[in-house]
Amino acid sequence: MADASPTVSKPSPVRMADAIRVLAMDGVEKAKSGHPGMPMGMADVATVLFSRFLKFEAGRPDWADRDRFILSAGHGSMLIYALLHLTGYKAATRDELANFRQWGSRTAGHPEFGHMPGVEVTTGPLGQGLATSVGFAMAERHLAAKYGDGLVDHRTWVVAGDGCLMEGVSQEAIALAGRLKLSKLTVLWDDNEITIDGKVSLSDTTNQAARFKAAGWAVKAIDGHDHKAIAAALRWATRQDKPTLIACKTRIGKGAATMEGSHKTHGAALGAAEIAATRQALGWTHEPFDLPEDIARAWKSVGRRGAKHRKAWEARLAASGQATDFTRAMKGDLPADAFDKLEAAMAELVTTQPAQATRQSSGAALDQLFAAIPELIGGSADLTGSNNTYVKDTPIFDAPDYAGRYVNYGIREFGMAAAMNGLALHGGVIPYGGTFMVFSDYSRPAIRLGALMGVRAIHVLTHDSIGLGEDGPTHQPVEHLAALRAIPNLNVFRPADTMEAMECWQIALQSKTTPSALALSRQKTPAVRTAAARENLSSRGAYEIKAASGDARVTLFGTGTELALALKAAETLEAEGVPTRVVSVPCFELFDQQDAAYQASVLGRGTVRIAVEAAIRQGWDRFIGEDGGFVGMTGFGASAPAEVLYEKFGVTAEAVVAAAKTRL
């Protein structure tokens, strides 16, 4: 009979935390770039969270009812990479840690969604992880109300630093979460009193605990290196009926031989001498990225701990009558009949030809879509009546019943856009939110991050030009179309009438990995699509809406409310014997995805090319060339009725005709 296996002692939690510290400093040292201080300082908190509280399974990173862990302080990315490696995520290999911040590695400088399983959201721009976490917590509460706690019952845990709390978006986020009483949301604040420049007190003396309390959060302060205190605080958080902040007093670079507590550990490698001394102080004799057997075994056990919870959940899902619908929604698939009512309404437009603002057209599209796609969750930054984002009789998303599908985001454009990213990333819901287009400047960082991550979030941006009129240049976007079009992987739609608005909504909802921005008018515009089409023409990005009477000499391009001006100008030119074609351009980005032959057929090379848009020219040379004509804005707007502004700024059909004639 073989001898029994020798008993292997279980390492202490502090020793398990030391593994995080060593991996963090080794990864940053090898890359000669990175931020070792935060991972070393928060290693104790992370160890207690992952080993005793976080509901997850390393082998099933996509399990729908897992807890979400969000590293808002994304500069400390080696914290999450070390945790994923230690707990057994297959993708988080030793080689990946050793290739930290290198070309082709999954261990990017800041955590990126889609690169490494276990990274729930791209973080790094400080404050956005915290703000996005509000959307995760909202999605959990909504889906729990919809499907029951048996299928949806998990928490969102966030590690945030002083920088996250200094960024203005943090106030928008915590105020919204407090108002909504998102009790499954816990923020673990790395209260180390250090920023890159030195002590936090150099630039800030905010009482963060008081700030969170004022916003409706429960707050507790602890020693972030005392494992018993950490566990007690995490347990306390799970019993609260409001979101929770745990202020974890830590020492940045904890464990470093001579640099513990120094701001120098924040954003630079410790150096070979300091690392050698730290290894000696910790009693760590293994080579970089190698682990003692007992520590490796203990951490792998942590990664398997959630298997029993996952299996029990799968049994509940299988027994549920909602299993098919839940699975479809979490995959992001639309219902089979999602567009039946919308397409029927579009067929009627050929006859009714409504003349209305495209913000109203967008609202009409939502009227047909909202009931057909139950995953849609809308909202507005306190501009519901102006944005046309509310569908009649929709219940409001609010405590204590989170089944509602409309969110009162308040005047928090950045926070709203970030929460929308979180809602989309969580899965099971499709968010849209409205504001004035000029305020897309406020939400732009979150729109950009959503494009980087590839989420389906739909930004309804109304009052899209000087056509909003009397509110004046502070509210009149002129450069915003160009600014939004500059963001990669963002579809910017500017529909010309109700038909195009409905087509653009359909495309936006079908785009699983691309966010959308809908630029919509305040002022009325006539119907321009007066004939039935066999396909969604807006899906081509640009298409010929009016052919020339003969061999075209002029091609006119237009978007939104200005397409009607291009069509009127074409009538004049045709009447004067100049064959003129007109192209509608609802989406630059989709046009760029068409094949070269189609693009050539639309651009009309060899003709005089003129574009008209009540915005700046930037971006239009793609269509008209350097020598093409552009009728639009060259500066800011003014306060006056829309029709006066268009005349005074020369955005008219007559100006389009004149621009064409000078080039013939």
C-alpha positions as a printed NumPy array, in Angstrom:
array([[  0.   ,   0.   ,   0.   ],
       [  1.373,   3.427,  -0.994],
       [  2.226,   5.927,   1.672],
       [ -0.366,   8.652,   2.28 ],
       [  0.398,  11.981,   0.661],
       [  2.204,  14.363,   2.954],
       [  0.087,  17.07 ,   4.492],
       [  0.62 ,  20.424,   2.811],
       [  0.14 ,  23.369,   5.132],
       [ -2.264,  26.054,   4.036],
       [ -0.588,  29.435,   3.567],
       [ -1.783,  32.377,   5.611],
       [ -3.937,  35.044,   3.926],
       [ -1.074,  37.499,   4.326],
       [  1.209,  35.12 ,   2.474],
       [ -1.39 ,  34.796,  -0.287],
       [ -1.506,  38.589,  -0.513],
       [  2.287,  38.671,  -0.784],
       [  1.941,  36.63 ,  -3.99 ],
       [ -0.014,  39.531,  -5.507],
       [  2.646,  41.99 ,  -4.368],
       [  5.499,  40.028,  -5.859],
       [  3.742,  39.394,  -9.181],
       [  2.862,  43.085,  -9.418],
       [  6.358,  44.361,  -8.82 ],
       [  7.895,  41.69 , -11.093],
       [  5.505,  42.429, -13.961],
       [  6.142,  46.164, -13.803],
       [  9.894,  45.646, -13.444],
       [ 10.093,  43.427, -16.525],
       [  8.072,  45.925, -18.555],
       [ 10.066,  48.834, -17.1  ],
       [  6.701,  50.558, -17.027],
       [  3.583,  50.468, -14.883],
       [  2.144,  51.118, -11.438],
       [  3.197,  48.657,  -8.712],
       [  2.184,  50.719,  -5.677],
       [ -1.585,  50.305,  -5.795],
       [ -1.605,  46.505,  -6.357],
       [  0.848,  46.08 ,  -3.502],
       [ -1.208,  48.32 ,  -1.239],
       [ -4.571,  46.72 ,  -2.036],
       [ -3.328,  43.116,  -2.069],
       [ -4.775,  42.407,   1.391],
       [ -8.233,  43.747,   0.521],
       [ -8.253,  41.852,  -2.778],
       [ -7.197,  38.622,  -1.087],
       [-10.052,  38.743,   1.416],
       [-12.569,  39.748,  -1.272],
       [-11.636,  37.028,  -3.752],
       [-11.054,  34.225,  -1.252],
       [-14.119,  34.76 ,   0.928],
       [-16.758,  36.988,  -0.694],
       [-16.549,  37.312,  -4.478],
       [-18.934,  34.923,  -6.251],
       [-17.06 ,  33.726,  -9.322],
       [-15.526,  30.669, -10.96 ],
       [-12.255,  31.038, -12.863],
       [-13.162,  28.259, -15.277],
       [-16.464,  29.931, -16.199],
       [-15.742,  33.638, -16.543],
       [-18.964,  34.224, -18.497],
       [-21.328,  32.8  , -15.853],
       [-24.284,  35.191, -15.911],
       [-24.876,  35.378, -12.143],
       [-21.249,  35.958, -11.15 ],
       [-20.288,  38.955,  -9.073],
       [-18.679,  41.733, -11.093],
       [-15.25 ,  43.003, -10.01 ],
       [-14.304,  46.384, -11.473],
       [-10.844,  47.878, -11.081],
       [-11.691,  51.551, -11.474],
       [ -8.121,  52.454, -10.536],
       [ -7.057,  50.79 , -13.765],
       [ -3.467,  51.994, -13.591],
       [ -3.015,  49.256, -10.983],
       [ -3.794,  46.664, -13.624],
       [ -1.273,  44.171, -12.281],
       [ -3.671,  43.69 ,  -9.354],
       [ -6.354,  42.148, -11.545],
       [ -3.882,  40.331, -13.793],
       [ -2.24 ,  38.765, -10.747],
       [ -5.615,  37.752,  -9.321],
       [ -6.76 ,  36.201, -12.594],
       [ -3.503,  34.285, -12.907],
       [ -3.522,  33.097,  -9.316],
       [ -7.151,  31.938,  -9.357],
       [ -6.745,  29.962, -12.568],
       [ -8.183,  31.916, -15.48 ],
       [ -6.796,  30.009, -18.456],
       [ -5.919,  33.113, -20.443],
       [ -3.977,  34.706, -17.576],
       [ -0.848,  32.63 , -18.027],
       [  2.596,  33.136, -16.579],
       [  3.779,  34.256, -20.016],
       [  1.028,  36.874, -20.196],
       [  2.131,  38.353, -16.88 ],
       [  5.724,  38.323, -18.073],
       [  4.638,  40.157, -21.26 ],
       [  2.82 ,  42.903, -19.382],
       [  2.336,  46.011, -21.558],
       [  3.982,  44.383, -24.599],
       [  2.761,  44.093, -28.181],
       [  0.169,  41.378, -28.636],
       [ -0.212,  40.543, -24.948],
       [ -3.577,  40.337, -23.201],
       [ -2.106,  42.203, -20.26 ],
       [ -2.467,  45.731, -21.573],
       [ -1.223,  48.723, -19.626],
       [ -4.736,  49.307, -18.355],
       [ -7.358,  46.527, -18.245],
       [ -9.242,  46.221, -21.534],
       [-12.594,  44.525, -21.942],
       [-12.489,  41.738, -24.503],
       [ -8.756,  41.123, -24.189],
       [ -8.695,  39.092, -20.987],
       [-11.577,  37.055, -19.525],
       [-12.307,  38.364, -16.051],
       [-11.843,  41.994, -17.082],
       [-15.423,  43.268, -17.001],
       [-14.779,  46.783, -18.284],
       [-11.984,  48.847, -19.789],
       [-10.614,  51.168, -17.102],
       [ -7.828,  53.665, -16.783],
       [ -9.452,  57.056, -17.387],
       [-10.001,  57.67 , -13.686],
       [-13.546,  57.751, -12.383],
       [-15.056,  55.939, -15.346],
       [-14.804,  52.467, -13.82 ],
       [-16.71 ,  53.722, -10.79 ],
       [-19.293,  55.445, -12.993],
       [-19.674,  52.397, -15.221],
       [-20.195,  50.202, -12.17 ],
       [-23.436,  52.072, -11.484],
       [-24.77 ,  50.699, -14.779],
       [-23.731,  47.172, -13.792],
       [-25.585,  47.519, -10.499],
       [-28.637,  48.969, -12.262],
       [-28.728,  46.055, -14.696],
       [-28.532,  43.53 , -11.851],
       [-31.431,  45.122,  -9.987],
       [-33.564,  45.412, -13.13 ],
       [-32.987,  41.815, -14.221],
       [-33.617,  40.56 , -10.678],
       [-36.967,  42.349, -10.742],
       [-37.72 ,  40.884, -14.161],
       [-36.529,  37.294, -13.717],
       [-36.441,  36.872,  -9.931],
       [-33.635,  36.5  ,  -7.416],
       [-33.307,  32.829,  -8.299],
       [-31.722,  33.758, -11.622],
       [-30.223,  37.162, -10.836],
       [-28.652,  37.853,  -7.451],
       [-25.109,  39.151,  -7.533],
       [-23.027,  42.085,  -6.417],
       [-20.762,  44.653,  -8.046],
       [-17.464,  45.317,  -6.268],
       [-15.282,  48.277,  -7.239],
       [-11.715,  49.193,  -6.324],
       [-11.323,  52.959,  -6.658],
       [ -8.458,  55.276,  -5.811],
       [ -8.118,  58.896,  -4.804],
       [ -7.905,  59.902,  -8.463],
       [-11.215,  58.209,  -9.227],
       [-12.868,  60.184,  -6.453],
       [-11.339,  63.488,  -7.55 ],
       [-12.668,  63.204, -11.095],
       [-15.961,  65.049, -11.453],
       [-17.788,  62.065, -12.929],
       [-17.506,  60.336,  -9.562],
       [-19.984,  62.817,  -8.078],
       [-22.482,  62.15 , -10.874],
       [-22.056,  58.41 , -10.32 ],
       [-22.343,  58.302,  -6.544],
       [-25.295,  60.704,  -6.514],
       [-27.178,  58.557,  -9.023],
       [-26.367,  55.317,  -7.2  ],
       [-27.393,  56.804,  -3.874],
       [-30.666,  58.112,  -5.27 ],
       [-31.457,  54.695,  -6.761],
       [-30.414,  52.87 ,  -3.543],
       [-28.259,  50.361,  -5.401],
       [-27.531,  48.186,  -2.389],
       [-25.617,  45.541,  -4.358],
       [-22.862,  48.063,  -5.172],
       [-19.769,  48.339,  -2.969],
       [-16.819,  50.649,  -3.569],
       [-13.517,  49.726,  -1.915],
       [-11.607,  52.978,  -1.699],
       [ -7.835,  52.617,  -1.692],
       [ -7.36 ,  55.418,   0.819],
       [ -3.573,  55.693,   0.597],
       [ -3.405,  59.513,   0.499],
       [ -1.047,  59.413,  -2.507],
       [ -1.196,  60.72 ,  -6.067],
       [  1.563,  60.937,  -8.662],
       [  2.688,  64.355,  -7.459],
       [  2.823,  63.347,  -3.799],
       [  0.379,  63.605,  -0.904],
       [ -3.304,  63.985,  -1.764],
       [ -3.321,  67.023,   0.523],
       [ -1.312,  68.898,  -2.118],
       [ -4.508,  69.259,  -4.136],
       [ -7.49 ,  68.002,  -2.139],
       [ -8.905,  68.023,   1.37 ],
       [-12.361,  66.608,   0.627],
       [-13.987,  64.56 ,   3.366],
       [-14.867,  61.658,   1.099],
       [-16.779,  59.754,   3.767],
       [-19.032,  62.758,   4.354],
       [-19.483,  63.218,   0.596],
       [-20.649,  59.639,   0.098],
       [-22.921,  59.813,   3.132],
       [-24.495,  62.989,   1.778],
       [-25.195,  61.148,  -1.48 ],
       [-27.071,  58.378,   0.336],
       [-24.334,  55.78 ,   0.815],
       [-23.449,  53.756,   3.885],
       [-19.806,  54.3  ,   4.829],
       [-17.265,  52.416,   6.915],
       [-13.549,  53.063,   7.444],
       [-11.055,  50.258,   8.129],
       [ -7.385,  49.353,   8.225],
       [ -6.847,  48.012,   4.718],
       [ -4.143,  45.62 ,   5.892],
       [ -6.118,  44.039,   8.756],
       [ -7.689,  40.921,   7.253],
       [-10.237,  40.501,  10.057],
       [-11.358,  44.115,   9.724],
       [-11.587,  43.756,   5.944],
       [-13.744,  40.634,   6.228],
       [-16.026,  42.263,   8.793],
       [-16.49 ,  45.307,   6.563],
       [-17.267,  43.235,   3.471],
       [-19.786,  41.246,   5.478],
       [-21.307,  44.51 ,   6.724],
       [-21.638,  45.77 ,   3.14 ],
       [-23.739,  42.775,   2.125],
       [-26.317,  43.645,   4.811],
       [-26.929,  47.291,   3.874],
       [-29.987,  48.631,   2.048],
       [-27.992,  51.291,   0.189],
       [-24.721,  51.39 ,  -1.763],
       [-21.639,  51.107,   0.398],
       [-18.225,  52.731,   0.561],
       [-15.45 ,  51.037,   2.506],
       [-12.542,  53.398,   3.055],
       [ -9.522,  51.105,   3.199],
       [ -6.6  ,  52.924,   4.787],
       [ -3.567,  51.445,   3.043],
       [  0.1  ,  52.117,   2.448],
       [  0.992,  52.39 ,  -1.206],
       [  3.698,  49.908,  -2.163],
       [  2.971,  47.824,   0.951],
       [  5.809,  45.356,   1.529],
       [  8.448,  47.303,  -0.388],
       [ 11.683,  47.237,   1.575],
       [ 12.406,  50.978,   1.691],
       [  9.76 ,  52.592,  -0.553],
       [  6.553,  51.535,   1.225],
       [  4.298,  54.565,   1.534],
       [  6.199,  56.592,  -1.067],
       [  4.525,  58.251,  -4.061],
       [  7.507,  56.993,  -6.072],
       [  5.878,  53.534,  -6.155],
       [  2.789,  54.911,  -7.868],
       [  3.867,  55.012, -11.484],
       [  7.308,  53.482, -11.902],
       [  9.121,  50.179, -11.472],
       [ 10.73 ,  49.697,  -8.071],
       [ 14.109,  48.826,  -9.553],
       [ 16.241,  45.721,  -9.205],
       [ 17.832,  46.681,  -5.879],
       [ 14.526,  47.519,  -4.187],
       [ 12.918,  44.342,  -5.5  ],
       [ 15.796,  42.212,  -4.221],
       [ 15.516,  43.801,  -0.804],
       [ 11.739,  43.375,  -0.84 ],
       [ 12.064,  39.689,  -1.701],
       [ 14.407,  39.243,   1.205],
       [ 12.107,  41.125,   3.587],
       [  9.12 ,  39.018,   2.5  ],
       [ 11.077,  35.791,   2.644],
       [ 10.285,  35.215,  -1.021],
       [ 12.964,  33.035,  -2.607],
       [ 11.291,  32.135,  -5.91 ],
       [ 12.244,  33.521,  -9.302],
       [ 10.052,  36.172, -10.972],
       [  6.579,  34.837, -11.877],
       [  7.204,  31.528, -10.059],
       [  5.049,  30.66 ,  -7.052],
       [  5.498,  28.454,  -3.991],
       [  3.452,  25.279,  -4.412],
       [  1.301,  25.84 ,  -1.332],
       [  0.36 ,  29.376,  -2.393],
       [ -0.381,  28.333,  -5.96 ],
       [ -2.613,  25.506,  -4.715],
       [ -4.471,  27.754,  -2.266],
       [ -5.21 ,  30.388,  -4.904],
       [ -6.381,  27.796,  -7.455],
       [ -8.791,  26.533,  -4.788],
       [-10.179,  30.068,  -4.513],
       [-10.808,  30.057,  -8.257],
       [-12.85 ,  26.847,  -7.976],
       [-14.82 ,  27.925,  -4.912],
       [-17.759,  29.298,  -6.9  ],
       [-18.415,  26.088,  -8.857],
       [-21.084,  24.886,  -6.441],
       [-22.928,  28.205,  -6.7  ],
       [-22.707,  28.144, -10.481],
       [-24.018,  24.576, -10.727],
       [-26.933,  25.36 ,  -8.413],
       [-27.727,  28.412, -10.53 ],
       [-27.631,  26.375, -13.744],
       [-30.119,  23.951, -12.204],
       [-32.441,  26.842, -11.342],
       [-32.103,  28.23 , -14.855],
       [-32.898,  24.874, -16.434],
       [-36.007,  24.541, -14.274],
       [-37.177,  28.067, -15.013],
       [-39.854,  28.82 , -17.55 ],
       [-37.88 ,  31.94 , -18.437],
       [-34.685,  30.121, -19.392],
       [-34.986,  30.658, -23.147],
       [-35.799,  34.352, -22.854],
       [-33.117,  34.955, -20.225],
       [-30.436,  33.215, -22.3  ],
       [-31.412,  35.134, -25.442],
       [-31.347,  38.466, -23.639],
       [-27.964,  37.808, -22.016],
       [-26.498,  36.836, -25.413],
       [-27.728,  40.141, -26.778],
       [-29.938,  38.593, -29.442],
       [-33.06 ,  40.521, -30.407],
       [-36.533,  38.917, -30.388],
       [-37.513,  37.355, -33.707],
       [-40.282,  39.941, -34.21 ],
       [-38.229,  42.909, -33.023],
       [-38.793,  45.018, -36.133],
       [-42.212,  43.831, -37.348],
       [-44.088,  46.892, -36.071],
       [-41.325,  49.261, -37.093],
       [-41.225,  47.94 , -40.642],
       [-45.   ,  48.169, -40.894],
       [-44.82 ,  51.79 , -39.774],
       [-42.081,  52.465, -42.327],
       [-44.257,  51.058, -45.1  ],
       [-46.987,  53.538, -44.186],
       [-44.592,  56.493, -44.38 ],
       [-44.544,  56.298, -48.158],
       [-48.187,  57.391, -48.04 ],
       [-48.31 ,  59.638, -44.978],
       [-44.989,  61.465, -45.585],
       [-44.958,  63.326, -42.248],
       [-43.121,  66.623, -41.984],
       [-41.707,  66.667, -38.467],
       [-38.553,  67.152, -36.451],
       [-36.317,  64.106, -36.543],
       [-36.39 ,  64.01 , -32.722],
       [-40.117,  63.33 , -33.153],
       [-39.289,  60.746, -35.794],
       [-36.977,  59.047, -33.31 ],
       [-39.777,  59.038, -30.739],
       [-42.082,  57.486, -33.327],
       [-39.512,  54.741, -33.907],
       [-39.316,  54.05 , -30.17 ],
       [-43.096,  53.769, -30.038],
       [-42.832,  50.806, -32.414],
       [-39.737,  49.238, -30.858],
       [-40.133,  49.523, -27.107],
       [-42.73 ,  46.819, -26.545],
       [-41.192,  44.54 , -29.163],
       [-37.718,  44.646, -27.549],
       [-38.218,  44.278, -23.785],
       [-34.47 ,  44.659, -23.153],
       [-34.593,  48.352, -24.061],
       [-33.993,  50.649, -21.085],
       [-34.234,  54.34 , -21.855],
       [-33.551,  57.565, -20.069],
       [-32.594,  61.184, -20.414],
       [-30.371,  63.729, -18.714],
       [-33.345,  65.741, -17.487],
       [-34.507,  66.517, -21.041],
       [-37.155,  63.863, -21.553],
       [-39.727,  66.133, -23.171],
       [-37.144,  67.606, -25.512],
       [-35.387,  64.353, -26.412],
       [-38.574,  62.354, -27.121],
       [-37.038,  59.37 , -25.323],
       [-40.02 ,  58.417, -23.168],
       [-42.583,  55.912, -24.427],
       [-46.048,  56.519, -22.98 ],
       [-46.975,  54.569, -19.839],
       [-43.449,  53.216, -19.279],
       [-42.809,  52.582, -15.548],
       [-39.829,  54.397, -14.044],
       [-36.744,  52.462, -12.929],
       [-36.515,  53.247,  -9.224],
       [-36.304,  51.764,  -5.745],
       [-37.851,  49.606,  -4.473],
       [-39.289,  48.184,  -7.73 ],
       [-36.602,  48.121, -10.371],
       [-38.725,  46.568, -13.113],
       [-39.241,  49.991, -14.719],
       [-37.595,  50.714, -18.039],
       [-37.046,  54.468, -17.952],
       [-34.29 ,  56.14 , -15.932],
       [-34.342,  59.701, -14.639],
       [-30.6  ,  60.28 , -14.905],
       [-30.738,  63.912, -13.852],
       [-28.382,  66.521, -15.231],
       [-25.508,  64.059, -15.41 ],
       [-24.565,  63.517, -19.059],
       [-21.175,  61.934, -18.351],
       [-22.566,  59.745, -15.582],
       [-25.474,  58.69 , -17.794],
       [-23.218,  57.693, -20.7  ],
       [-20.909,  55.747, -18.375],
       [-23.84 ,  53.976, -16.723],
       [-25.135,  53.08 , -20.188],
       [-21.787,  51.405, -20.887],
       [-22.195,  49.403, -17.68 ],
       [-25.744,  48.397, -18.533],
       [-24.619,  47.186, -21.948],
       [-21.566,  45.345, -20.608],
       [-23.583,  43.558, -17.933],
       [-25.858,  42.083, -20.577],
       [-29.563,  41.423, -20.655],
       [-30.432,  45.052, -21.397],
       [-29.94 ,  47.499, -24.272],
       [-29.534,  51.082, -23.03 ],
       [-30.316,  54.348, -24.748],
       [-30.153,  57.824, -23.268],
       [-30.873,  61.33 , -24.46 ],
       [-29.43 ,  64.806, -24.147],
       [-28.821,  67.833, -26.341],
       [-26.121,  67.219, -28.905],
       [-23.99 ,  70.103, -27.662],
       [-23.716,  68.291, -24.32 ],
       [-22.138,  65.27 , -25.975],
       [-18.969,  67.137, -24.997],
       [-19.846,  66.279, -21.393],
       [-20.414,  62.605, -22.165],
       [-17.698,  62.223, -24.797],
       [-15.147,  60.34 , -22.629],
       [-17.735,  57.63 , -21.908],
       [-18.89 ,  57.548, -25.535],
       [-15.25 ,  57.055, -26.556],
       [-14.732,  54.303, -23.991],
       [-17.913,  52.57 , -25.184],
       [-16.568,  52.663, -28.734],
       [-13.231,  51.256, -27.56 ],
       [-15.003,  48.396, -25.771],
       [-17.532,  47.811, -28.541],
       [-20.78 ,  48.079, -26.59 ],
       [-24.326,  48.523, -27.875],
       [-25.288,  51.833, -26.301],
       [-27.463,  54.308, -28.198],
       [-26.932,  58.026, -27.583],
       [-29.949,  60.114, -28.608],
       [-28.578,  63.608, -29.302],
       [-31.259,  66.125, -30.191],
       [-31.127,  69.834, -31.111],
       [-28.406,  68.965, -33.586],
       [-27.589,  72.304, -35.239],
       [-28.189,  76.043, -35.344],
       [-31.73 ,  74.963, -36.165],
       [-32.516,  74.814, -32.453],
       [-32.713,  78.587, -32.715],
       [-33.233,  80.968, -29.854],
       [-31.144,  79.218, -27.181],
       [-28.15 ,  80.57 , -29.029],
       [-24.555,  79.534, -29.704],
       [-24.002,  77.979, -26.26 ],
       [-26.524,  75.321, -27.232],
       [-25.963,  75.143, -30.987],
       [-23.55 ,  72.363, -31.981],
       [-21.394,  73.198, -34.98 ],
       [-18.223,  71.121, -34.424],
       [-19.858,  68.192, -32.654],
       [-20.67 ,  66.066, -35.695],
       [-17.019,  66.186, -36.749],
       [-15.89 ,  65.452, -33.187],
       [-18.138,  62.427, -32.86 ],
       [-17.274,  61.17 , -36.344],
       [-13.615,  61.259, -35.306],
       [-14.188,  58.51 , -32.711],
       [-13.352,  55.068, -34.162],
       [-16.073,  52.401, -33.969],
       [-18.871,  54.888, -33.314],
       [-21.709,  55.057, -35.82 ],
       [-22.907,  58.654, -36.055],
       [-26.329,  58.876, -37.697],
       [-27.95 ,  62.074, -38.928],
       [-31.266,  61.038, -40.466],
       [-33.049,  63.35 , -42.88 ],
       [-36.656,  62.375, -42.16 ],
       [-38.824,  59.844, -40.367],
       [-38.003,  57.005, -42.765],
       [-34.277,  57.443, -42.255],
       [-34.705,  57.875, -38.493],
       [-36.477,  54.536, -38.278],
       [-33.843,  52.893, -40.464],
       [-31.078,  54.306, -38.266],
       [-32.742,  52.992, -35.097],
       [-32.942,  49.551, -36.685],
       [-29.239,  49.622, -37.568],
       [-28.26 ,  50.843, -34.101],
       [-30.139,  47.997, -32.438],
       [-28.601,  45.424, -34.766],
       [-25.064,  46.679, -34.041],
       [-23.986,  44.478, -31.133],
       [-20.397,  45.698, -30.993],
       [-20.703,  49.341, -31.993],
       [-22.304,  52.209, -30.078],
       [-24.429,  54.693, -31.972],
       [-25.081,  58.422, -31.811],
       [-28.295,  59.737, -33.329],
       [-28.11 ,  63.433, -34.287],
       [-31.694,  64.693, -34.37 ],
       [-33.284,  68.033, -35.178],
       [-35.478,  70.32 , -33.12 ],
       [-37.049,  71.956, -36.169],
       [-39.398,  70.284, -38.617],
       [-38.153,  68.896, -41.905],
       [-40.164,  67.566, -44.858],
       [-40.282,  63.907, -45.813],
       [-37.619,  63.209, -48.437],
       [-37.973,  59.441, -48.75 ],
       [-41.226,  59.203, -50.648],
       [-40.723,  55.876, -52.418],
       [-40.655,  52.341, -51.058],
       [-37.286,  50.592, -50.818],
       [-36.457,  46.886, -50.73 ],
       [-33.657,  47.383, -48.242],
       [-32.587,  49.62 , -45.394],
       [-30.861,  52.253, -47.51 ],
       [-29.318,  53.993, -44.51 ],
       [-27.346,  50.807, -43.817],
       [-25.161,  51.735, -46.811],
       [-24.157,  54.96 , -45.051],
       [-24.801,  56.997, -48.217],
       [-27.035,  56.41 , -51.2  ],
       [-28.416,  58.233, -54.207],
       [-31.816,  59.607, -53.272],
       [-32.386,  61.491, -56.536],
       [-30.909,  60.655, -59.919],
       [-29.945,  63.293, -62.482],
       [-32.126,  63.805, -65.547],
       [-29.184,  62.949, -67.796],
       [-25.443,  62.537, -67.459],
       [-24.871,  64.156, -64.087],
       [-22.747,  67.297, -63.983],
       [-23.341,  68.01 , -60.289],
       [-23.589,  65.786, -57.216],
       [-25.07 ,  67.268, -54.056],
       [-24.559,  65.64 , -50.652],
       [-26.654,  66.353, -47.592],
       [-27.574,  65.063, -44.148],
       [-30.381,  65.672, -41.711],
       [-32.474,  68.781, -42.205],
       [-30.117,  70.023, -44.925],
       [-30.894,  67.157, -47.298],
       [-34.127,  68.955, -48.144],
       [-32.051,  72.005, -49.119],
       [-29.922,  69.856, -51.436],
       [-33.051,  68.47 , -53.104],
       [-34.453,  71.989, -53.566],
       [-31.139,  73.153, -55.04 ],
       [-31.182,  70.195, -57.44 ],
       [-34.608,  71.24 , -58.691],
       [-33.27 ,  74.705, -59.476],
       [-30.188,  73.38 , -61.245],
       [-32.224,  70.894, -63.251],
       [-34.622,  73.671, -64.269],
       [-31.621,  75.59 , -65.556],
       [-30.473,  72.61 , -67.632],
       [-27.821,  71.23 , -65.243],
       [-28.35 ,  67.486, -64.623],
       [-27.936,  67.081, -60.868],
       [-28.01 ,  64.073, -58.596],
       [-28.503,  64.116, -54.814],
       [-26.919,  61.765, -52.269],
       [-28.155,  61.292, -48.729],
       [-25.358,  60.603, -46.211],
       [-26.933,  59.412, -42.954],
       [-23.752,  57.708, -41.668],
       [-20.143,  58.339, -42.743],
       [-18.902,  55.25 , -40.893],
       [-21.196,  52.774, -42.647],
       [-20.327,  54.263, -46.029],
       [-16.647,  53.611, -45.326],
       [-17.504,  49.929, -44.862],
       [-18.934,  49.567, -48.38 ],
       [-16.914,  48.108, -51.221],
       [-14.938,  50.365, -53.514],
       [-17.304,  49.93 , -56.461],
       [-20.326,  51.024, -54.456],
       [-18.446,  53.99 , -52.992],
       [-17.367,  55.119, -56.455],
       [-20.938,  54.876, -57.753],
       [-22.182,  57.099, -54.939],
       [-19.412,  59.708, -54.917],
       [-19.966,  60.739, -58.518],
       [-16.371,  61.466, -59.456],
       [-16.144,  63.604, -62.571],
       [-19.013,  65.779, -61.377],
       [-18.969,  68.996, -59.419],
       [-19.459,  67.924, -55.815],
       [-21.094,  70.072, -53.138],
       [-22.023,  69.149, -49.555],
       [-24.469,  70.979, -47.329],
       [-24.621,  70.517, -43.566],
       [-25.264,  73.047, -40.806],
       [-21.937,  72.211, -39.196],
       [-18.226,  72.662, -39.942],
       [-16.659,  71.172, -43.061],
       [-14.207,  68.865, -41.295],
       [-14.638,  65.293, -42.549],
       [-16.509,  66.167, -45.715],
       [-13.497,  66.117, -48.032],
       [-13.926,  62.34 , -47.984],
       [-16.986,  62.943, -50.203],
       [-16.364,  66.182, -52.054],
       [-12.57 ,  66.271, -52.373],
       [-10.369,  69.246, -51.621],
       [-11.844,  71.224, -54.505],
       [-15.456,  70.461, -53.68 ],
       [-17.882,  73.019, -52.382],
       [-19.245,  73.104, -48.859],
       [-22.207,  75.058, -47.585],
       [-22.273,  75.1  , -43.806],
       [-20.801,  76.762, -40.742],
       [-17.374,  78.322, -40.249],
       [-17.936,  79.62 , -36.722],
       [-20.428,  79.62 , -33.892],
       [-24.126,  80.335, -34.221],
       [-26.293,  83.085, -32.774],
       [-29.595,  83.629, -30.986],
       [-32.512,  83.908, -33.409],
       [-35.282,  81.791, -34.904],
       [-34.011,  78.885, -36.98 ],
       [-35.143,  80.206, -40.338],
       [-33.371,  83.507, -39.711],
       [-30.155,  81.763, -38.726],
       [-30.093,  79.606, -41.838],
       [-30.535,  82.686, -44.009],
       [-27.995,  84.837, -42.161],
       [-25.348,  82.113, -42.102],
       [-25.948,  81.249, -45.75 ],
       [-27.083,  77.676, -45.269],
       [-29.671,  77.812, -48.033],
       [-30.639,  76.102, -51.262],
       [-29.621,  79.28 , -53.095],
       [-26.135,  79.055, -51.608],
       [-25.866,  75.444, -52.753],
       [-26.869,  76.432, -56.289],
       [-24.323,  79.261, -56.294],
       [-21.542,  76.955, -55.035],
       [-22.286,  74.516, -57.847],
       [-22.385,  77.179, -60.543],
       [-19.023,  78.627, -59.565],
       [-17.449,  75.197, -60.141],
       [-19.188,  74.235, -63.366]])
